[in-house]
Amino acid sequence: QRGFQITGRDEYLKPYHDGAESARRRLDRLDGLVADDPDHVADAAELRGLIGRKIGELERAITVYKTDGREAAREVIRTDTGK
């Protein structure tokens, strides 16, 4: 995602998309592994939420870049939402 923000070249998004998909698959697997422990189920749900928010934040910056341009995306990033 960072390489895309710098260059504007879509090929830099492949690692981002691959990583987001991998995170989703691994979270699904984790859900199955912890299904019998309510504490771990709650922890896994919290982790899923945190990861989802981070992916959403990155996706928002990408979308803004594509629709409104580099400077608008920089403003989104400068909000320090994901810090």
mmCIF file of the N, C-alpha and C atoms, coordinates in Angstrom:
data_MODEL
# 
_entry.id   MODEL 
# 
loop_
_atom_site.group_PDB 
_atom_site.id 
_atom_site.type_symbol 
_atom_site.label_atom_id 
_atom_site.label_alt_id 
_atom_site.label_comp_id 
_atom_site.label_asym_id 
_atom_site.label_entity_id 
_atom_site.label_seq_id 
_atom_site.pdbx_PDB_ins_code 
_atom_site.Cartn_x 
_atom_site.Cartn_y 
_atom_site.Cartn_z 
_atom_site.occupancy 
_atom_site.B_iso_or_equiv 
_atom_site.pdbx_formal_charge 
_atom_site.auth_seq_id 
_atom_site.auth_comp_id 
_atom_site.auth_asym_id 
_atom_site.auth_atom_id 
_atom_site.pdbx_PDB_model_num 
ATOM 1   N N  . GLN A 1 1  ? 0.837   -1.181  0.000  1.00 0.00 ? 1  GLN A N  1 
ATOM 2   C CA . GLN A 1 1  ? 0.000   0.000   0.000  1.00 0.00 ? 1  GLN A CA 1 
ATOM 3   C C  . GLN A 1 1  ? 0.885   1.249   0.000  1.00 0.00 ? 1  GLN A C  1 
ATOM 4   N N  . ARG A 1 2  ? 1.937   1.227   0.765  1.00 0.00 ? 2  ARG A N  1 
ATOM 5   C CA . ARG A 1 2  ? 2.820   2.392   0.835  1.00 0.00 ? 2  ARG A CA 1 
ATOM 6   C C  . ARG A 1 2  ? 3.483   2.667   -0.518 1.00 0.00 ? 2  ARG A C  1 
ATOM 7   N N  . GLY A 1 3  ? 3.931   1.586   -1.187 1.00 0.00 ? 3  GLY A N  1 
ATOM 8   C CA . GLY A 1 3  ? 4.538   1.752   -2.503 1.00 0.00 ? 3  GLY A CA 1 
ATOM 9   C C  . GLY A 1 3  ? 3.553   2.345   -3.494 1.00 0.00 ? 3  GLY A C  1 
ATOM 10  N N  . PHE A 1 4  ? 2.286   1.941   -3.396 1.00 0.00 ? 4  PHE A N  1 
ATOM 11  C CA . PHE A 1 4  ? 1.256   2.509   -4.262 1.00 0.00 ? 4  PHE A CA 1 
ATOM 12  C C  . PHE A 1 4  ? 1.080   3.991   -3.966 1.00 0.00 ? 4  PHE A C  1 
ATOM 13  N N  . GLN A 1 5  ? 1.063   4.364   -2.697 1.00 0.00 ? 5  GLN A N  1 
ATOM 14  C CA . GLN A 1 5  ? 0.892   5.778   -2.336 1.00 0.00 ? 5  GLN A CA 1 
ATOM 15  C C  . GLN A 1 5  ? 2.037   6.631   -2.892 1.00 0.00 ? 5  GLN A C  1 
ATOM 16  N N  . ILE A 1 6  ? 3.212   6.054   -2.956 1.00 0.00 ? 6  ILE A N  1 
ATOM 17  C CA . ILE A 1 6  ? 4.378   6.796   -3.455 1.00 0.00 ? 6  ILE A CA 1 
ATOM 18  C C  . ILE A 1 6  ? 4.379   6.865   -4.978 1.00 0.00 ? 6  ILE A C  1 
ATOM 19  N N  . THR A 1 7  ? 4.084   5.740   -5.626 1.00 0.00 ? 7  THR A N  1 
ATOM 20  C CA . THR A 1 7  ? 4.241   5.673   -7.075 1.00 0.00 ? 7  THR A CA 1 
ATOM 21  C C  . THR A 1 7  ? 2.944   5.815   -7.863 1.00 0.00 ? 7  THR A C  1 
ATOM 22  N N  . GLY A 1 8  ? 1.811   5.441   -7.244 1.00 0.00 ? 8  GLY A N  1 
ATOM 23  C CA . GLY A 1 8  ? 0.539   5.417   -7.970 1.00 0.00 ? 8  GLY A CA 1 
ATOM 24  C C  . GLY A 1 8  ? 0.404   4.221   -8.891 1.00 0.00 ? 8  GLY A C  1 
ATOM 25  N N  . ARG A 1 9  ? 1.312   3.259   -8.776 1.00 0.00 ? 9  ARG A N  1 
ATOM 26  C CA . ARG A 1 9  ? 1.296   2.091   -9.660 1.00 0.00 ? 9  ARG A CA 1 
ATOM 27  C C  . ARG A 1 9  ? 0.591   0.924   -8.973 1.00 0.00 ? 9  ARG A C  1 
ATOM 28  N N  . ASP A 1 10 ? -0.445  0.408   -9.629 1.00 0.00 ? 10 ASP A N  1 
ATOM 29  C CA . ASP A 1 10 ? -1.275  -0.644  -9.055 1.00 0.00 ? 10 ASP A CA 1 
ATOM 30  C C  . ASP A 1 10 ? -0.520  -1.921  -8.703 1.00 0.00 ? 10 ASP A C  1 
ATOM 31  N N  . GLU A 1 11 ? 0.574   -2.218  -9.382 1.00 0.00 ? 11 GLU A N  1 
ATOM 32  C CA . GLU A 1 11 ? 1.292   -3.455  -9.072 1.00 0.00 ? 11 GLU A CA 1 
ATOM 33  C C  . GLU A 1 11 ? 1.833   -3.451  -7.639 1.00 0.00 ? 11 GLU A C  1 
ATOM 34  N N  . TYR A 1 12 ? 1.972   -2.272  -7.047 1.00 0.00 ? 12 TYR A N  1 
ATOM 35  C CA . TYR A 1 12 ? 2.413   -2.202  -5.659 1.00 0.00 ? 12 TYR A CA 1 
ATOM 36  C C  . TYR A 1 12 ? 1.317   -2.626  -4.681 1.00 0.00 ? 12 TYR A C  1 
ATOM 37  N N  . LEU A 1 13 ? 0.099   -2.793  -5.167 1.00 0.00 ? 13 LEU A N  1 
ATOM 38  C CA . LEU A 1 13 ? -1.003  -3.213  -4.303 1.00 0.00 ? 13 LEU A CA 1 
ATOM 39  C C  . LEU A 1 13 ? -1.094  -4.730  -4.155 1.00 0.00 ? 13 LEU A C  1 
ATOM 40  N N  . LYS A 1 14 ? -0.397  -5.475  -4.995 1.00 0.00 ? 14 LYS A N  1 
ATOM 41  C CA . LYS A 1 14 ? -0.483  -6.939  -4.914 1.00 0.00 ? 14 LYS A CA 1 
ATOM 42  C C  . LYS A 1 14 ? -0.093  -7.468  -3.537 1.00 0.00 ? 14 LYS A C  1 
ATOM 43  N N  . PRO A 1 15 ? 1.033   -7.060  -2.955 1.00 0.00 ? 15 PRO A N  1 
ATOM 44  C CA . PRO A 1 15 ? 1.359   -7.561  -1.613 1.00 0.00 ? 15 PRO A CA 1 
ATOM 45  C C  . PRO A 1 15 ? 0.304   -7.170  -0.571 1.00 0.00 ? 15 PRO A C  1 
ATOM 46  N N  . TYR A 1 16 ? -0.263  -5.995  -0.709 1.00 0.00 ? 16 TYR A N  1 
ATOM 47  C CA . TYR A 1 16 ? -1.322  -5.563  0.204  1.00 0.00 ? 16 TYR A CA 1 
ATOM 48  C C  . TYR A 1 16 ? -2.537  -6.482  0.087  1.00 0.00 ? 16 TYR A C  1 
ATOM 49  N N  . HIS A 1 17 ? -2.988  -6.708  -1.142 1.00 0.00 ? 17 HIS A N  1 
ATOM 50  C CA . HIS A 1 17 ? -4.155  -7.569  -1.353 1.00 0.00 ? 17 HIS A CA 1 
ATOM 51  C C  . HIS A 1 17 ? -3.869  -9.011  -0.907 1.00 0.00 ? 17 HIS A C  1 
ATOM 52  N N  . ASP A 1 18 ? -2.684  -9.501  -1.233 1.00 0.00 ? 18 ASP A N  1 
ATOM 53  C CA . ASP A 1 18 ? -2.311  -10.853 -0.810 1.00 0.00 ? 18 ASP A CA 1 
ATOM 54  C C  . ASP A 1 18 ? -2.280  -10.954 0.716  1.00 0.00 ? 18 ASP A C  1 
ATOM 55  N N  . GLY A 1 19 ? -1.718  -9.952  1.373  1.00 0.00 ? 19 GLY A N  1 
ATOM 56  C CA . GLY A 1 19 ? -1.630  -9.956  2.829  1.00 0.00 ? 19 GLY A CA 1 
ATOM 57  C C  . GLY A 1 19 ? -2.995  -9.869  3.495  1.00 0.00 ? 19 GLY A C  1 
ATOM 58  N N  . ALA A 1 20 ? -3.871  -9.041  2.948  1.00 0.00 ? 20 ALA A N  1 
ATOM 59  C CA . ALA A 1 20 ? -5.220  -8.911  3.503  1.00 0.00 ? 20 ALA A CA 1 
ATOM 60  C C  . ALA A 1 20 ? -5.966  -10.237 3.382  1.00 0.00 ? 20 ALA A C  1 
ATOM 61  N N  . GLU A 1 21 ? -5.843  -10.879 2.241  1.00 0.00 ? 21 GLU A N  1 
ATOM 62  C CA . GLU A 1 21 ? -6.511  -12.173 2.048  1.00 0.00 ? 21 GLU A CA 1 
ATOM 63  C C  . GLU A 1 21 ? -5.914  -13.234 2.969  1.00 0.00 ? 21 GLU A C  1 
ATOM 64  N N  . SER A 1 22 ? -4.604  -13.244 3.118  1.00 0.00 ? 22 SER A N  1 
ATOM 65  C CA . SER A 1 22 ? -3.953  -14.190 4.012  1.00 0.00 ? 22 SER A CA 1 
ATOM 66  C C  . SER A 1 22 ? -4.409  -13.970 5.455  1.00 0.00 ? 22 SER A C  1 
ATOM 67  N N  . ALA A 1 23 ? -4.511  -12.739 5.866  1.00 0.00 ? 23 ALA A N  1 
ATOM 68  C CA . ALA A 1 23 ? -4.971  -12.441 7.231  1.00 0.00 ? 23 ALA A CA 1 
ATOM 69  C C  . ALA A 1 23 ? -6.381  -12.958 7.442  1.00 0.00 ? 23 ALA A C  1 
ATOM 70  N N  . ARG A 1 24 ? -7.258  -12.771 6.455  1.00 0.00 ? 24 ARG A N  1 
ATOM 71  C CA . ARG A 1 24 ? -8.630  -13.264 6.576  1.00 0.00 ? 24 ARG A CA 1 
ATOM 72  C C  . ARG A 1 24 ? -8.672  -14.787 6.691  1.00 0.00 ? 24 ARG A C  1 
ATOM 73  N N  . ARG A 1 25 ? -7.882  -15.471 5.863  1.00 0.00 ? 25 ARG A N  1 
ATOM 74  C CA . ARG A 1 25 ? -7.841  -16.937 5.917  1.00 0.00 ? 25 ARG A CA 1 
ATOM 75  C C  . ARG A 1 25 ? -7.321  -17.425 7.268  1.00 0.00 ? 25 ARG A C  1 
ATOM 76  N N  . ARG A 1 26 ? -6.289  -16.776 7.761  1.00 0.00 ? 26 ARG A N  1 
ATOM 77  C CA . ARG A 1 26 ? -5.699  -17.198 9.028  1.00 0.00 ? 26 ARG A CA 1 
ATOM 78  C C  . ARG A 1 26 ? -6.639  -16.926 10.198 1.00 0.00 ? 26 ARG A C  1 
ATOM 79  N N  . LEU A 1 27 ? -7.370  -15.827 10.119 1.00 0.00 ? 27 LEU A N  1 
ATOM 80  C CA . LEU A 1 27 ? -8.355  -15.551 11.165 1.00 0.00 ? 27 LEU A CA 1 
ATOM 81  C C  . LEU A 1 27 ? -9.472  -16.582 11.139 1.00 0.00 ? 27 LEU A C  1 
ATOM 82  N N  . ASP A 1 28 ? -9.898  -16.983 9.951  1.00 0.00 ? 28 ASP A N  1 
ATOM 83  C CA . ASP A 1 28 ? -10.910 -18.038 9.844  1.00 0.00 ? 28 ASP A CA 1 
ATOM 84  C C  . ASP A 1 28 ? -10.394 -19.329 10.468 1.00 0.00 ? 28 ASP A C  1 
ATOM 85  N N  . ARG A 1 29 ? -9.156  -19.662 10.205 1.00 0.00 ? 29 ARG A N  1 
ATOM 86  C CA . ARG A 1 29 ? -8.551  -20.870 10.789 1.00 0.00 ? 29 ARG A CA 1 
ATOM 87  C C  . ARG A 1 29 ? -8.477  -20.743 12.306 1.00 0.00 ? 29 ARG A C  1 
ATOM 88  N N  . LEU A 1 30 ? -8.077  -19.571 12.783 1.00 0.00 ? 30 LEU A N  1 
ATOM 89  C CA . LEU A 1 30 ? -8.000  -19.332 14.222 1.00 0.00 ? 30 LEU A CA 1 
ATOM 90  C C  . LEU A 1 30 ? -9.365  -19.532 14.882 1.00 0.00 ? 30 LEU A C  1 
ATOM 91  N N  . ASP A 1 31 ? -10.409 -19.022 14.235 1.00 0.00 ? 31 ASP A N  1 
ATOM 92  C CA . ASP A 1 31 ? -11.757 -19.201 14.781 1.00 0.00 ? 31 ASP A CA 1 
ATOM 93  C C  . ASP A 1 31 ? -12.071 -20.676 15.015 1.00 0.00 ? 31 ASP A C  1 
ATOM 94  N N  . GLY A 1 32 ? -11.699 -21.513 14.075 1.00 0.00 ? 32 GLY A N  1 
ATOM 95  C CA . GLY A 1 32 ? -11.934 -22.943 14.219 1.00 0.00 ? 32 GLY A CA 1 
ATOM 96  C C  . GLY A 1 32 ? -11.111 -23.565 15.340 1.00 0.00 ? 32 GLY A C  1 
ATOM 97  N N  . LEU A 1 33 ? -9.906  -23.066 15.521 1.00 0.00 ? 33 LEU A N  1 
ATOM 98  C CA . LEU A 1 33 ? -9.017  -23.629 16.545 1.00 0.00 ? 33 LEU A CA 1 
ATOM 99  C C  . LEU A 1 33 ? -9.438  -23.268 17.964 1.00 0.00 ? 33 LEU A C  1 
ATOM 100 N N  . VAL A 1 34 ? -10.084 -22.131 18.125 1.00 0.00 ? 34 VAL A N  1 
ATOM 101 C CA . VAL A 1 34 ? -10.415 -21.662 19.472 1.00 0.00 ? 34 VAL A CA 1 
ATOM 102 C C  . VAL A 1 34 ? -11.907 -21.775 19.792 1.00 0.00 ? 34 VAL A C  1 
ATOM 103 N N  . ALA A 1 35 ? -12.667 -22.405 18.914 1.00 0.00 ? 35 ALA A N  1 
ATOM 104 C CA . ALA A 1 35 ? -14.125 -22.430 19.048 1.00 0.00 ? 35 ALA A CA 1 
ATOM 105 C C  . ALA A 1 35 ? -14.617 -22.994 20.378 1.00 0.00 ? 35 ALA A C  1 
ATOM 106 N N  . ASP A 1 36 ? -13.829 -23.832 21.022 1.00 0.00 ? 36 ASP A N  1 
ATOM 107 C CA . ASP A 1 36 ? -14.275 -24.465 22.267 1.00 0.00 ? 36 ASP A CA 1 
ATOM 108 C C  . ASP A 1 36 ? -13.863 -23.700 23.525 1.00 0.00 ? 36 ASP A C  1 
ATOM 109 N N  . ASP A 1 37 ? -13.256 -22.531 23.371 1.00 0.00 ? 37 ASP A N  1 
ATOM 110 C CA . ASP A 1 37 ? -12.804 -21.751 24.532 1.00 0.00 ? 37 ASP A CA 1 
ATOM 111 C C  . ASP A 1 37 ? -13.361 -20.340 24.430 1.00 0.00 ? 37 ASP A C  1 
ATOM 112 N N  . PRO A 1 38 ? -14.362 -19.998 25.250 1.00 0.00 ? 38 PRO A N  1 
ATOM 113 C CA . PRO A 1 38 ? -15.007 -18.680 25.147 1.00 0.00 ? 38 PRO A CA 1 
ATOM 114 C C  . PRO A 1 38 ? -14.041 -17.498 25.283 1.00 0.00 ? 38 PRO A C  1 
ATOM 115 N N  . ASP A 1 39 ? -13.025 -17.619 26.135 1.00 0.00 ? 39 ASP A N  1 
ATOM 116 C CA . ASP A 1 39 ? -12.060 -16.522 26.285 1.00 0.00 ? 39 ASP A CA 1 
ATOM 117 C C  . ASP A 1 39 ? -11.273 -16.314 24.996 1.00 0.00 ? 39 ASP A C  1 
ATOM 118 N N  . HIS A 1 40 ? -10.848 -17.425 24.399 1.00 0.00 ? 40 HIS A N  1 
ATOM 119 C CA . HIS A 1 40 ? -10.094 -17.319 23.152 1.00 0.00 ? 40 HIS A CA 1 
ATOM 120 C C  . HIS A 1 40 ? -10.985 -16.862 22.002 1.00 0.00 ? 40 HIS A C  1 
ATOM 121 N N  . VAL A 1 41 ? -12.247 -17.252 22.021 1.00 0.00 ? 41 VAL A N  1 
ATOM 122 C CA . VAL A 1 41 ? -13.183 -16.790 20.990 1.00 0.00 ? 41 VAL A CA 1 
ATOM 123 C C  . VAL A 1 41 ? -13.293 -15.267 21.066 1.00 0.00 ? 41 VAL A C  1 
ATOM 124 N N  . ALA A 1 42 ? -13.397 -14.735 22.274 1.00 0.00 ? 42 ALA A N  1 
ATOM 125 C CA . ALA A 1 42 ? -13.486 -13.287 22.453 1.00 0.00 ? 42 ALA A CA 1 
ATOM 126 C C  . ALA A 1 42 ? -12.206 -12.596 21.989 1.00 0.00 ? 42 ALA A C  1 
ATOM 127 N N  . ASP A 1 43 ? -11.058 -13.174 22.333 1.00 0.00 ? 43 ASP A N  1 
ATOM 128 C CA . ASP A 1 43 ? -9.776  -12.604 21.897 1.00 0.00 ? 43 ASP A CA 1 
ATOM 129 C C  . ASP A 1 43 ? -9.659  -12.622 20.375 1.00 0.00 ? 43 ASP A C  1 
ATOM 130 N N  . ALA A 1 44 ? -10.065 -13.729 19.763 1.00 0.00 ? 44 ALA A N  1 
ATOM 131 C CA . ALA A 1 44 ? -10.004 -13.837 18.303 1.00 0.00 ? 44 ALA A CA 1 
ATOM 132 C C  . ALA A 1 44 ? -10.922 -12.821 17.650 1.00 0.00 ? 44 ALA A C  1 
ATOM 133 N N  . ALA A 1 45 ? -12.089 -12.601 18.241 1.00 0.00 ? 45 ALA A N  1 
ATOM 134 C CA . ALA A 1 45 ? -13.020 -11.610 17.696 1.00 0.00 ? 45 ALA A CA 1 
ATOM 135 C C  . ALA A 1 45 ? -12.436 -10.206 17.798 1.00 0.00 ? 45 ALA A C  1 
ATOM 136 N N  . GLU A 1 46 ? -11.770 -9.916  18.910 1.00 0.00 ? 46 GLU A N  1 
ATOM 137 C CA . GLU A 1 46 ? -11.120 -8.611  19.064 1.00 0.00 ? 46 GLU A CA 1 
ATOM 138 C C  . GLU A 1 46 ? -10.004 -8.440  18.032 1.00 0.00 ? 46 GLU A C  1 
ATOM 139 N N  . LEU A 1 47 ? -9.219  -9.489  17.846 1.00 0.00 ? 47 LEU A N  1 
ATOM 140 C CA . LEU A 1 47 ? -8.140  -9.444  16.852 1.00 0.00 ? 47 LEU A CA 1 
ATOM 141 C C  . LEU A 1 47 ? -8.714  -9.226  15.455 1.00 0.00 ? 47 LEU A C  1 
ATOM 142 N N  . ARG A 1 48 ? -9.796  -9.916  15.129 1.00 0.00 ? 48 ARG A N  1 
ATOM 143 C CA . ARG A 1 48 ? -10.443 -9.754  13.827 1.00 0.00 ? 48 ARG A CA 1 
ATOM 144 C C  . ARG A 1 48 ? -10.883 -8.296  13.638 1.00 0.00 ? 48 ARG A C  1 
ATOM 145 N N  . GLY A 1 49 ? -11.435 -7.709  14.680 1.00 0.00 ? 49 GLY A N  1 
ATOM 146 C CA . GLY A 1 49 ? -11.858 -6.315  14.594 1.00 0.00 ? 49 GLY A CA 1 
ATOM 147 C C  . GLY A 1 49 ? -10.694 -5.370  14.370 1.00 0.00 ? 49 GLY A C  1 
ATOM 148 N N  . LEU A 1 50 ? -9.612  -5.570  15.097 1.00 0.00 ? 50 LEU A N  1 
ATOM 149 C CA . LEU A 1 50 ? -8.429  -4.720  14.938 1.00 0.00 ? 50 LEU A CA 1 
ATOM 150 C C  . LEU A 1 50 ? -7.848  -4.826  13.535 1.00 0.00 ? 50 LEU A C  1 
ATOM 151 N N  . ILE A 1 51 ? -7.726  -6.047  13.057 1.00 0.00 ? 51 ILE A N  1 
ATOM 152 C CA . ILE A 1 51 ? -7.183  -6.256  11.711 1.00 0.00 ? 51 ILE A CA 1 
ATOM 153 C C  . ILE A 1 51 ? -8.134  -5.680  10.669 1.00 0.00 ? 51 ILE A C  1 
ATOM 154 N N  . GLY A 1 52 ? -9.419  -5.873  10.869 1.00 0.00 ? 52 GLY A N  1 
ATOM 155 C CA . GLY A 1 52 ? -10.409 -5.313  9.939  1.00 0.00 ? 52 GLY A CA 1 
ATOM 156 C C  . GLY A 1 52 ? -10.341 -3.797  9.869  1.00 0.00 ? 52 GLY A C  1 
ATOM 157 N N  . ARG A 1 53 ? -10.165 -3.165  11.026 1.00 0.00 ? 53 ARG A N  1 
ATOM 158 C CA . ARG A 1 53 ? -10.056 -1.696  11.031 1.00 0.00 ? 53 ARG A CA 1 
ATOM 159 C C  . ARG A 1 53 ? -8.802  -1.234  10.306 1.00 0.00 ? 53 ARG A C  1 
ATOM 160 N N  . LYS A 1 54 ? -7.699  -1.945  10.499 1.00 0.00 ? 54 LYS A N  1 
ATOM 161 C CA . LYS A 1 54 ? -6.454  -1.561  9.824  1.00 0.00 ? 54 LYS A CA 1 
ATOM 162 C C  . LYS A 1 54 ? -6.587  -1.733  8.315  1.00 0.00 ? 54 LYS A C  1 
ATOM 163 N N  . ILE A 1 55 ? -7.126  -2.860  7.891  1.00 0.00 ? 55 ILE A N  1 
ATOM 164 C CA . ILE A 1 55 ? -7.316  -3.081  6.455  1.00 0.00 ? 55 ILE A CA 1 
ATOM 165 C C  . ILE A 1 55 ? -8.273  -2.031  5.893  1.00 0.00 ? 55 ILE A C  1 
ATOM 166 N N  . GLY A 1 56 ? -9.323  -1.714  6.630  1.00 0.00 ? 56 GLY A N  1 
ATOM 167 C CA . GLY A 1 56 ? -10.258 -0.681  6.191  1.00 0.00 ? 56 GLY A CA 1 
ATOM 168 C C  . GLY A 1 56 ? -9.599  0.676   6.046  1.00 0.00 ? 56 GLY A C  1 
ATOM 169 N N  . GLU A 1 57 ? -8.731  1.015   6.981  1.00 0.00 ? 57 GLU A N  1 
ATOM 170 C CA . GLU A 1 57 ? -8.005  2.284   6.920  1.00 0.00 ? 57 GLU A CA 1 
ATOM 171 C C  . GLU A 1 57 ? -7.110  2.334   5.674  1.00 0.00 ? 57 GLU A C  1 
ATOM 172 N N  . LEU A 1 58 ? -6.391  1.250   5.422  1.00 0.00 ? 58 LEU A N  1 
ATOM 173 C CA . LEU A 1 58 ? -5.520  1.209   4.245  1.00 0.00 ? 58 LEU A CA 1 
ATOM 174 C C  . LEU A 1 58 ? -6.341  1.269   2.961  1.00 0.00 ? 58 LEU A C  1 
ATOM 175 N N  . GLU A 1 59 ? -7.460  0.549   2.949  1.00 0.00 ? 59 GLU A N  1 
ATOM 176 C CA . GLU A 1 59 ? -8.331  0.543   1.773  1.00 0.00 ? 59 GLU A CA 1 
ATOM 177 C C  . GLU A 1 59 ? -8.897  1.938   1.505  1.00 0.00 ? 59 GLU A C  1 
ATOM 178 N N  . ARG A 1 60 ? -9.224  2.640   2.570  1.00 0.00 ? 60 ARG A N  1 
ATOM 179 C CA . ARG A 1 60 ? -9.751  4.004   2.408  1.00 0.00 ? 60 ARG A CA 1 
ATOM 180 C C  . ARG A 1 60 ? -8.715  4.911   1.751  1.00 0.00 ? 60 ARG A C  1 
ATOM 181 N N  . ALA A 1 61 ? -7.465  4.822   2.199  1.00 0.00 ? 61 ALA A N  1 
ATOM 182 C CA . ALA A 1 61 ? -6.405  5.645   1.606  1.00 0.00 ? 61 ALA A CA 1 
ATOM 183 C C  . ALA A 1 61 ? -6.208  5.297   0.136  1.00 0.00 ? 61 ALA A C  1 
ATOM 184 N N  . ILE A 1 62 ? -6.296  4.021   -0.202 1.00 0.00 ? 62 ILE A N  1 
ATOM 185 C CA . ILE A 1 62 ? -6.157  3.599   -1.599 1.00 0.00 ? 62 ILE A CA 1 
ATOM 186 C C  . ILE A 1 62 ? -7.302  4.154   -2.434 1.00 0.00 ? 62 ILE A C  1 
ATOM 187 N N  . THR A 1 63 ? -8.514  4.021   -1.924 1.00 0.00 ? 63 THR A N  1 
ATOM 188 C CA . THR A 1 63 ? -9.692  4.502   -2.650 1.00 0.00 ? 63 THR A CA 1 
ATOM 189 C C  . THR A 1 63 ? -9.629  6.012   -2.852 1.00 0.00 ? 63 THR A C  1 
ATOM 190 N N  . VAL A 1 64 ? -9.262  6.731   -1.815 1.00 0.00 ? 64 VAL A N  1 
ATOM 191 C CA . VAL A 1 64 ? -9.159  8.192   -1.929 1.00 0.00 ? 64 VAL A CA 1 
ATOM 192 C C  . VAL A 1 64 ? -8.101  8.560   -2.961 1.00 0.00 ? 64 VAL A C  1 
ATOM 193 N N  . TYR A 1 65 ? -6.973  7.843   -2.951 1.00 0.00 ? 65 TYR A N  1 
ATOM 194 C CA . TYR A 1 65 ? -5.931  8.114   -3.942 1.00 0.00 ? 65 TYR A CA 1 
ATOM 195 C C  . TYR A 1 65 ? -6.490  7.945   -5.351 1.00 0.00 ? 65 TYR A C  1 
ATOM 196 N N  . LYS A 1 66 ? -7.216  6.848   -5.560 1.00 0.00 ? 66 LYS A N  1 
ATOM 197 C CA . LYS A 1 66 ? -7.726  6.557   -6.904 1.00 0.00 ? 66 LYS A CA 1 
ATOM 198 C C  . LYS A 1 66 ? -8.826  7.527   -7.331 1.00 0.00 ? 66 LYS A C  1 
ATOM 199 N N  . THR A 1 67 ? -9.619  8.004   -6.399 1.00 0.00 ? 67 THR A N  1 
ATOM 200 C CA . THR A 1 67 ? -10.741 8.867   -6.771 1.00 0.00 ? 67 THR A CA 1 
ATOM 201 C C  . THR A 1 67 ? -10.413 10.352  -6.690 1.00 0.00 ? 67 THR A C  1 
ATOM 202 N N  . ASP A 1 68 ? -9.587  10.733  -5.702 1.00 0.00 ? 68 ASP A N  1 
ATOM 203 C CA . ASP A 1 68 ? -9.350  12.161  -5.465 1.00 0.00 ? 68 ASP A CA 1 
ATOM 204 C C  . ASP A 1 68 ? -7.901  12.590  -5.599 1.00 0.00 ? 68 ASP A C  1 
ATOM 205 N N  . GLY A 1 69 ? -7.011  11.619  -5.802 1.00 0.00 ? 69 GLY A N  1 
ATOM 206 C CA . GLY A 1 69 ? -5.624  11.970  -6.051 1.00 0.00 ? 69 GLY A CA 1 
ATOM 207 C C  . GLY A 1 69 ? -4.706  11.824  -4.852 1.00 0.00 ? 69 GLY A C  1 
ATOM 208 N N  . ARG A 1 70 ? -3.437  11.981  -5.147 1.00 0.00 ? 70 ARG A N  1 
ATOM 209 C CA . ARG A 1 70 ? -2.368  11.764  -4.170 1.00 0.00 ? 70 ARG A CA 1 
ATOM 210 C C  . ARG A 1 70 ? -2.480  12.677  -2.952 1.00 0.00 ? 70 ARG A C  1 
ATOM 211 N N  . GLU A 1 71 ? -2.708  13.941  -3.178 1.00 0.00 ? 71 GLU A N  1 
ATOM 212 C CA . GLU A 1 71 ? -2.734  14.875  -2.040 1.00 0.00 ? 71 GLU A CA 1 
ATOM 213 C C  . GLU A 1 71 ? -3.897  14.574  -1.096 1.00 0.00 ? 71 GLU A C  1 
ATOM 214 N N  . ALA A 1 72 ? -5.045  14.228  -1.645 1.00 0.00 ? 72 ALA A N  1 
ATOM 215 C CA . ALA A 1 72 ? -6.190  13.860  -0.803 1.00 0.00 ? 72 ALA A CA 1 
ATOM 216 C C  . ALA A 1 72 ? -5.868  12.616  0.022  1.00 0.00 ? 72 ALA A C  1 
ATOM 217 N N  . ALA A 1 73 ? -5.186  11.658  -0.577 1.00 0.00 ? 73 ALA A N  1 
ATOM 218 C CA . ALA A 1 73 ? -4.792  10.448  0.153  1.00 0.00 ? 73 ALA A CA 1 
ATOM 219 C C  . ALA A 1 73 ? -3.800  10.786  1.257  1.00 0.00 ? 73 ALA A C  1 
ATOM 220 N N  . ARG A 1 74 ? -2.898  11.704  0.978  1.00 0.00 ? 74 ARG A N  1 
ATOM 221 C CA . ARG A 1 74 ? -1.945  12.128  2.016  1.00 0.00 ? 74 ARG A CA 1 
ATOM 222 C C  . ARG A 1 74 ? -2.682  12.731  3.210  1.00 0.00 ? 74 ARG A C  1 
ATOM 223 N N  . GLU A 1 75 ? -3.718  13.481  2.942  1.00 0.00 ? 75 GLU A N  1 
ATOM 224 C CA . GLU A 1 75 ? -4.497  14.069  4.033  1.00 0.00 ? 75 GLU A CA 1 
ATOM 225 C C  . GLU A 1 75 ? -5.162  12.981  4.876  1.00 0.00 ? 75 GLU A C  1 
ATOM 226 N N  . VAL A 1 76 ? -5.635  11.933  4.228  1.00 0.00 ? 76 VAL A N  1 
ATOM 227 C CA . VAL A 1 76 ? -6.221  10.808  4.967  1.00 0.00 ? 76 VAL A CA 1 
ATOM 228 C C  . VAL A 1 76 ? -5.153  10.175  5.848  1.00 0.00 ? 76 VAL A C  1 
ATOM 229 N N  . ILE A 1 77 ? -3.975  9.960   5.289  1.00 0.00 ? 77 ILE A N  1 
ATOM 230 C CA . ILE A 1 77 ? -2.882  9.337   6.030  1.00 0.00 ? 77 ILE A CA 1 
ATOM 231 C C  . ILE A 1 77 ? -2.424  10.238  7.178  1.00 0.00 ? 77 ILE A C  1 
ATOM 232 N N  . ARG A 1 78 ? -2.429  11.543  6.946  1.00 0.00 ? 78 ARG A N  1 
ATOM 233 C CA . ARG A 1 78 ? -1.972  12.493  7.982  1.00 0.00 ? 78 ARG A CA 1 
ATOM 234 C C  . ARG A 1 78 ? -2.893  12.569  9.192  1.00 0.00 ? 78 ARG A C  1 
ATOM 235 N N  . THR A 1 79 ? -4.066  11.974  9.114  1.00 0.00 ? 79 THR A N  1 
ATOM 236 C CA . THR A 1 79 ? -4.946  11.980  10.275 1.00 0.00 ? 79 THR A CA 1 
ATOM 237 C C  . THR A 1 79 ? -4.418  11.077  11.383 1.00 0.00 ? 79 THR A C  1 
ATOM 238 N N  . ASP A 1 80 ? -3.417  10.268  11.070 1.00 0.00 ? 80 ASP A N  1 
ATOM 239 C CA . ASP A 1 80 ? -2.778  9.360   12.037 1.00 0.00 ? 80 ASP A CA 1 
ATOM 240 C C  . ASP A 1 80 ? -3.765  8.330   12.599 1.00 0.00 ? 80 ASP A C  1 
ATOM 241 N N  . THR A 1 81 ? -4.817  8.027   11.879 1.00 0.00 ? 81 THR A N  1 
ATOM 242 C CA . THR A 1 81 ? -5.813  7.065   12.331 1.00 0.00 ? 81 THR A CA 1 
ATOM 243 C C  . THR A 1 81 ? -5.179  5.714   12.663 1.00 0.00 ? 81 THR A C  1 
ATOM 244 N N  . GLY A 1 82 ? -4.259  5.265   11.852 1.00 0.00 ? 82 GLY A N  1 
ATOM 245 C CA . GLY A 1 82 ? -3.687  3.939   12.048 1.00 0.00 ? 82 GLY A CA 1 
ATOM 246 C C  . GLY A 1 82 ? -2.428  3.896   12.885 1.00 0.00 ? 82 GLY A C  1 
ATOM 247 N N  . LYS A 1 83 ? -2.078  4.993   13.481 1.00 0.00 ? 83 LYS A N  1 
ATOM 248 C CA . LYS A 1 83 ? -0.842  5.067   14.244 1.00 0.00 ? 83 LYS A CA 1 
ATOM 249 C C  . LYS A 1 83 ? -0.930  4.249   15.504 1.00 0.00 ? 83 LYS A C  1 
# 
